[in-house]
Amino acid sequence: MIRALGSRGNLQLAQADGRRFPGLLVQGDTLASLLEDLEEDAPESVALVTVRDWVLAYEEMMAAHGLGLPYRR
């Protein structure tokens, strides 16, 4: 089970059962926008590689559940 602990804008703090610390949920369109910004402003960064992996995982999980993306690819 995941408990919502709070939210601010497009971010939500949530804690999964069995986890010591909460995680930060980021809306998919916000994540895609961050990727676009990094591709333009920091094309050689480690952050870009990480966010690309997150976006890929997000898109794969959305597809696995038959859900459309909140942005165009």
C-alpha positions, 0 to 999 in steps of 0.5 A: 500500500502507498500512503500519500503524505502531501503534495505541492504542485505536480509533486506528491510525497508518498510512502510505500509500506515497508519503506523507511523513507517516502518517495517523491512522485512526479507527474508524467508530463512534468517528467517529460518536460524535464527531459526536454530541458535536459536534452537542450541544456545539458546534453552530456549530463549524467542527469539526462541519462537518469531522466531518460531511464525514468521516462522510458520506465514510465512509458513502459509501465503506462503501456503495460497498463494500457494507458496513454501518455499525457504528452506527445513523443 
